[in-house]
Amino acid sequence: MIPRARKTALGGVRDDALVVRLAAPPVEGAANEAIVDYFAALLRLPRRAVRIVSGERGRRKRIALAGVTAETVRQVVKAANGT
């Protein structure tokens, strides 16, 4: 996760993890809220289906997604990255 980016978007893959650029600052949970909102919108899931499992206070986060398959996530991420 890279906070305070120009716009919220996927930034590719680095070290087997997605890079997410967030427009939100990393203060008072704003970046965490933004990442949950972003994945909910990207995957067309209700906000309650996206949960930060670990890393709430760091740049590297693990996110749990309910109601979507890993293959669907791969396809959506691939399309969002333009590849």
N, C-alpha and C positions, 0 to 999 in steps of 0.2 A: 504494500500500500504506500502510495506517495501522496501525502496531503498537500493542500494548497496548490494544486495544479491549475492550469488555465481552465480546464473543463473536466468533468467526470467521464472517464472512458477506460477501456482496457488498454494496457500498454504492452501486451505480448506476454511471453513466458520467460522467466529467469529462474534458474536452479530448480526446475520442475515445479514451479509455482506461478500462478497468474500474477501479473503486475497490474494493479488497479490504481489509476491516477484519480484522485478525488479533489474536487474544488473546495471541499470543506476543510477548515482548519482542525488540527488535532487537539482541540480544547473542549472541555466539558462534554465529551462524548459525541461531538458533532460529526467527526469522521466515522465513528462506528455507526451512527444513525444513517449517514449518507451511504455507507457501503451496504447496509441492509436494504435500504430503499433502492439502491442501484441494482442489486441482484434480483430483488423482487420484480422490478420493472423489466429488467433484461430477460428474465425467465418466465415472465407473466405468471408470477406466483403471488398469493396473498403475503403480505408483510410478515405475518405470524409463521410462515413456512421457512423463513430465512433466520438463522440464529448463529451468532458468533459463539463457537465452542471454546476457543482458546485464543489468547493473544489480544485481549481487549485493550491492553495498555501498551502494546508494541506495534511495530510495522508489519510483522508476520502474523497473520491470523488464519485460523481454521474455521471454516463456515460450514454449517450443516444445512442442507436443503431438503425439505420434505415435499413429496408429491411429484418428483421429477427423477428421471433415470440419468445415470452417468452419461449414457450415449446422447441423450437430449442436451445435456449441459455441454458436452464436447461440440456438438453441432452448432449450438447457439453461440458459443465462444468463438468457434472458427468463423462463423458468419460475421460476428461483431468485429473480429480482427481483420476481416477482409481477405482471408486466405481460403 
